[in-house]
Amino acid sequence: MGESIFSWLSTAVPLVGALAARMFWEDLPQLKKSCLIWSIFTVIPIAMSDVAVPEGPLLLYLLPIAAVISMLGQPVHQDHRLSWLMTLVTLGLGIGVIVHPDRFSHLFLLALLATTIGLLSGYHTTLWPISWWGMSLFGFAGLSVIMASFTDPSISSSAAFPACMVLVPLLPFHAGYLTALTRLPGNLPSFATVLLPSVGLHVMVTTLPIVPNTITGFVSFFSLAGALYGAVKALAQTRVRLMLAYGSLSFFSVLWWFAAASRMAASRAALLIASISLATCGLLIAWQIIRTRYGDDVDPQSISGLASTMPSYGVLLSLLALAAMGLPPFGVFAGFIGLLLHSPIPSLLGLLIILSAWLAASWYIMNTVQRILFGTLRSDLRYRDVVASESAALLITILALTVLGLAPHDWFVSHVPSPVFDAAARGFLWQR
């Protein structure tokens, strides 16, 4: 009974916090501080509930951390008030999806999808028509969750599978994720890059083991196509947010390929999702620091020479870039190698494509960072290094990625038995 109470408390604390913080609407510093405190408090009931989920506790603890660093990276401005409050709301809904049984989990997931659609519609612009496609995909995910709620338990998990492909972006269902990272206001894009895949993986845990082999065959094909497509699109981007969004699609496609091959959507997959999401979150915050100084529509081609004029920022951005590229000792490398060593490799061609996407990520991330940090100093730019809150956000991100890369895997393993399905019907055993 205690576990149930603390599970509900972990969901309620950020939602109550959003209501409480609303009282400071006119006091911007106090509003931001209140939202940060309530996000930190969310960790307490999570730790006391000792919730056992199949993918392990990692993503559950990561969500409040991501909420904190996403808000720390934003300046205090009245335009960000709504995004701070909605960070708490979506944090509570996301935790509700993970910690509660299917019946309540579906309700929280529907509420999260509806909230995302509402925010996207409120900030839609005719100059960005892809927003409609992204909102439509979130609506499609909601319909699949509704079908799962009202169908027989034996097929409800399969009915919810399309939602996984939207939340953990898979070609051609990736536009929702891209829209969230480019059109949500304030700090919500950097938080959404952690929230959406974390929730999607939790749903994937119960759906993937019972999805027919025909479907997983298509998933395997589209994951390889998505890895290449995301890498090529990222190489061609001139906007940093789109580059990071397509780069994430490429890395998440790698996860889908391993998952389709081994039916694995557990602790090792959670480590890779956490690392990719957190690295992308950190890079979005780093780019937000540039936008804070030079405007939301700043051209990345016009920014250079920050390594000498903003040394602290240069060091932090360089470390984030190394982590996002998948180099040791950070979490992306550990997650990728963990799946590579503990999953069957169905195709050498597929493995070559996956490695090519990884190498492409090294190119476009490092190329972008090198262009920003080095080059000609411009006399018309006013250089100002990171302030305390921005530095804290980037430092926490780097430390978390380091811990993910160096910590023993036992830290992330769930004590919940893995889903089991009929090996004779599937033709092979599910390998953890």
N, C-alpha and C positions, 0 to 999 in steps of 0.2 A: 504493500500500500504506500509505503514511503517513497518508493521509486516512482510510482504513478504521480504522487503529489509533486515531487521535484521535477518530473517531466513536464507537468503542466506549468510549474513555476518558470522553468527555462523558456517556455513559450510566452508566458504572460509578462515576465519582467521587461523585455524590450517594448512590448505593446503598451504596458502601463507607463513605461518611461517616455514614450512618444506623447502620451496625454499629459504627463507631468511637465515635460519640457515645453509644451505648448504655452505654458504660462509665461515663459520668458521670451515670447515672440518679438517684443520690442527691444529686448536687451540681447544684442547679438552675441557678445562674448559669453554671456551666461548661458544662452541657448546652446551654443556649441559645446561648452563645458559640460552641461547637463546631459547632452546626448552621448558624449564620450564616457561619462561616468556610468550611465545606464548600460551602455554596451559592455563595459568592463564587468559590471555587476552580473551580467548574464552568464558569465563563466561559472559563478558560484553554484547555482542550482544544477548546471550541467555536470559539474564535478561531483556534487552530492547525490545526483540521481543514479550515477554509474550506469547510464543507458547502454545497453548492448545492441548494436546494430551490425548487420552482416558485413558491411564494408569497413568496420572498425570505427573508433571514436575520433580519428584524426580530423575529418571534415567538420564534425560537430564543434570541436574546439576552435577550428580555424575561422569559422564564420564571425564570431565576435572580434577576433583579432583583425580580420579583414575590414570589419566595420570601423574599428578604431583607426587603423592606418589610412583608410580612405578619407575619413573626416579630418584627420591631422594634416593631410596633404592639401586641404582646401583653405584658402584665406577666409578671414571673417568678412562676410559681405551679405547684405540683405537678400541678394538673389539666391543664396545658398540655404536659406532657412528651410524651405520645403524639402530640399534633398536631404538635409540632416535628419529631419523628422521621419521622412520616408525610409531612410536607412534603418532606423529602429523598427518601423512597421514591417519592412520586408525581412529584416533579421528574425523577428518573431515568427513570421509566416514560414520562413525557410527552416527554422529549427522545428516548428510544428510538423512539417512534412517528414522530417527525419526521425523524430523521437516517438511519434504516435502510431498506433496500428492503422491498417489500410483505410478503414472507414473515415477516421479523422484526418489521416494523412492526405487523402484525396480532397477533402474540404479545404485544408490549408493550401494544397497545391493549386486548386481552382482559384482561391483568393489571391495567391501570389501571381498567377497568370493574369487575372483580371486587373490587379493593381498595376502590373507592368504595362498592359495594354492601355489603361487609363493614362498613365504617365506619358507613354509614347504618343498617344493621340493629342494630349495637351501640349506637347512640344513639337508637333508635326509641322513641317514647312513644305510648301509646294516645290521648293528647290531641292528637296530630298525625297523623291517619289518612292524610293525603295522602302521607306517607312511603312507604307501600306502593306507591302509584301511581308515585312517583318511582323507587323501586328496580326496579319492573317495567319501566319504560322503559329503564333502564340495562341490565337483562337482555335486553330486546328489541334494544338496540344491539349487545350481545355476540353474540346469535344471528345478526344480520346480518353481523357480522365473520367469524363461523365459516363462514357460507355463502359469503362472499367468498373465504375461504381454500381452500375445497374445490370451487369451481366453476371452469369454464373461464375462462382469463384474459380472454377477450373480454367476459364478463358479470360478472366478479368485482367490477369497480368499481361497476357498477350495484347489485350485491347489498349493497355497503357503504353505499349512499346513506342508508338510514334512520338509521345511526349519526350522520351529519352533522346530521340534524334534531333529534337528542337533545342532542348536544354543543354545537352552535350553535343555541340554542333556537328552534324554529319551532312555532307553533300547529298542531295540538293536542299536540305532543310536548315541551312545555316544562316539564312537571312535574318531570322529572329535574333540570333546572337549578335550578328553584325550591327543590327539596328539598335540593340540595347547598348552596345559599346560606343555608338556614335551619336545617338539622339537623346539618351537619358540626360537629365540635368545634373549640374553640380558634381558631387563625388559619386553619384550612383553608377556611372559606367565602371569605375575601378572596383566598386563593391560587387556589381553584377557579374564581373568576370570570375569571381569566386563563388558567388551565390548560385547562379544558374547551373554550372557544371556539377556543383556539390549535390544539389537537389536532384539533378538528372541522374547522377551515378547511383544515388540511393534507390531511385525507381528502377534503374537498370539491373540492380542486384536481383530483384525478384522476377524481372521479365525475361532477361537474356537466357537463363538456363532452359526455359520451356518454349522459346521461340522455335518454329520449325526450321529444319536445316536449309530449306529453300530460301527463307528470309535471311538467314545468316550468310548464305552465299552472296546474296545481293549486298548485304552490309559489307562484306569483305571487299567486293568489287568497288563500291562507292567510297570505302575508306581509303583505298589506294588512289582512286581518282581524286578524292578530296585532299590527300596529302600533297599530290603534285599540283593540283589546282590552287590550293592555298599558298604553296610556296611561290608559284609563278605570279599570282596576284600580289603577294606581299612584295616581291621584287620590283613590280611595276608601279607601286604606290608612291605618291609624293606626299600624302597626308599620313601623319604618324599614327593616328588612331586606326585608320583603315589598315595600315601595314601591320599593326599589332593584332587586329581582329583577324585578318587572313592568316597571319602567322600562327595564332592560336588554333584556327581551323585546321591547319596543317598538322600541328602537334596532337590535337584531339583525334584526328583521323588515324594517327599512329595507334592511339589507345583503342579505337574501334577495331582496327585490324587485329590486334592481339586478342581483344575480347571475342571477336567472331571466331577466331581460330580455336580458342581454348575454353570458351564460355566463362571466362574469368572476369568478374566484376567485383572484386573483393579488395583486400587490404593493399595489395601491390598496385592495383589500378587506382585506389584512393590516393596513394602516395604520388603517383604521376599526375593525377588531376590536381591535387593540392599544389604541387610544385609549379605546374604550368600556369595555373590560375593565379598563384601568388606572384610569380615572376611577371606576368602580364599586368597584374594590378600595380606592382611597383613601377613598371615602365610607364604606365598611364599616369601615375602620380608624378613621376619625374618630368613627363611632358607637360602636365598641368602646371608645374612650377615655371616652365618657360612661358606658358600661356598667361599666367598671372602677371608676369613682368612685361610681356610684349603684345598682349591681346589674344583673344580667342581665335582669330583668323590668321595668326602669324604663319608665315611661310617657313617651313623648316630649312629651306635652301638659303634663307637670308640670315640664319643664326650660325655663328662660328666663333671659334676662339675662346670657348668658355673654360677650357682646362686651366688656363693661366689667370683668367679674371675671376672665375668662380671655382677655386680649387676644391673646396669641400664637395660641391655639387659634382665636379668632374670625377672625383674618386668614387662617390656613391653610385653615379650613373654607370661607371665602368664596371663595378662589381655586379650591379644588376644585369648589365649586358652579358657578362660572363655566365651568370646563373641562367639567364633566359636562353642562351645558346646551347645549354646542355653540357657544360663543362664541369668536371669535378672541382671541389667537393660538394657541389650544391645539389638540391633535391631533384631537379629535372634529370640530371645524369643518373642519380641513384634509382629513380623511378623507371627510367627507360631501360637501364641495364637489368633491373630486377625483373621486368616483364620479359626481356629478351632471353634471360637465362632460365626462366621458369614457365615458359609457354612453348607449345609446339610451333615450329616454323613450317607452315604448309607450302610455302613457295619461295624459292631463292630469288625469283624475279620480284616478288612482293617485298622481300627483305631489302633488295637493292633499291627499290623505290622509296622505302621507308628511310634508308640511310641517306639517299639523295635529298630527301626533304629535310633531314636533319642538317646536312651540309649547307643546303640553301639558307636555312635559318641562321647559320653562323655568318653567312655573307651579308644578308640584308640587315640583320640587327647590328653587326659590327660596322657596316658601312654607314648606317644612319648615325650611330653614336660617334664615330670618328668624324663625320662631317660637322656635328654639333660642337664637339669638344675642341677640335683642332681647325686650323685654317687661319685666314686673315682676320686680324682684329679690326673691328669696325668702329670708327670714331663716333658714329651717330647712334650707337647703342649704349644704353646705360646698364652697366653690369652690377648686379647685386647678388651676393652669395645666398645660400639657403638660410632661412631663419630657423629658430629652434624647433617649431612644430613640424616643418618640412623635413628637417634633418632627422627628427625622431621617427617620422613615418618611413623614410627610406632605410634607416638603420634597423628598425624592427623587421622590415621586410627581408633585408639581407640576413639578419640573424636567424629568422625563421627558416629561410631557404637553406642556410648552413646546417641548422639542426635537422631538417628533413633529409639532408644528404649524408650526415654523419651518424645519426641515431640508429641504434639497433632496430631491425625490422620488427622485433617482438613488441616494440612500443605501439605499433600501429595495427597489430593483429586483433581481430575480433574474437570473442569467446562464443559467438553465436554459431551453431553448426551451419556449414555451407549448404546451399540448395542442392538437392540430390534429384536426379532424374534417371529414367530407365536407360541404361547403357545399351541394351539390345535394340531399343527403339531408335536411339540416336546414332548408334554405330561406334561410339567411343566414350570413354570415361571423361568426366569433367575434371580437369587438372587444376589444382590450386596453385 
